[in-house]
Amino acid sequence: MPRHEFEVEMKCTGCSDALTRVLNKLGDVKFEIDQPNNLVWIESDKDVEFLTETLKKTGKPVKYNGTK
């Protein structure tokens, strides 16, 4: 399963909590959030565009960095 890296602006734990909530709704993904560095890694077979749109539901700017 590919591991995708995204940059997501997170200024507080509320931001990372919002990301956790939207990603938990997907059910079949593994993810890691690095709030100090504004990075999110998602292991999933889902389409990158779908993952990006899911992260954008938090209202934060999202940038896809590729697979890592």
N, C-alpha and C positions, 0 to 999 in steps of 0.2 A: 504494500500500500504506500503510495507516495506521501512524503511529508512536505507540506506547503508552508512557506514562510510569508507572513504578512506584517506590515507596519501599520499599527493602529494607535492613534493618539490617545494616550491614557494619562490623565492628570491626577487621578485619585483611585482609591480602591473601589469606589462606586463605578468607575469606568470598567475596571476589570471584572467586577461582579456582573455588570450588564452583559459583557462578552460571554461570561460563563453561562448566564441564563440562556442566551440565544443559541449557544453551541450545544448545551445540554438538550435542547429541544430537538436537535437533529438525531440524537439517539445513537447512531452507529459511527461516531467519530471519536478519535482520541485527540486531545489538544493540550497544549502547554502555553501558559501566559507569562511573559516576562514584562511586568509593568514598568520597572525602571528604564528599560531599553525600548519600550513601546513595540514589543514583538509578540506575535502569536504564531505558534506552529500547530498545524492541523494535519493529522494523518487520516486520509479519507480517499475513497475512490470517486467521490462526488466531483462534479465539474467545478473548475476554478471560479467561473463566473457565478455559479450558485453559492459557493463559499463566500465570495466577495460580497455579494448582495446580502447574505445572511449577516455578515459582520457590519455592513452599513446600516442595518436595522437599529444599531445602537446610536446612530446619529453622529458617529465619529468618522473622520477621514480615514480611508483605507487604501493601502498601496500593496500590491502583490510583488514579492521579491523573487519568486520562483521556488523550485524544489530544493530542499537541503538534505 
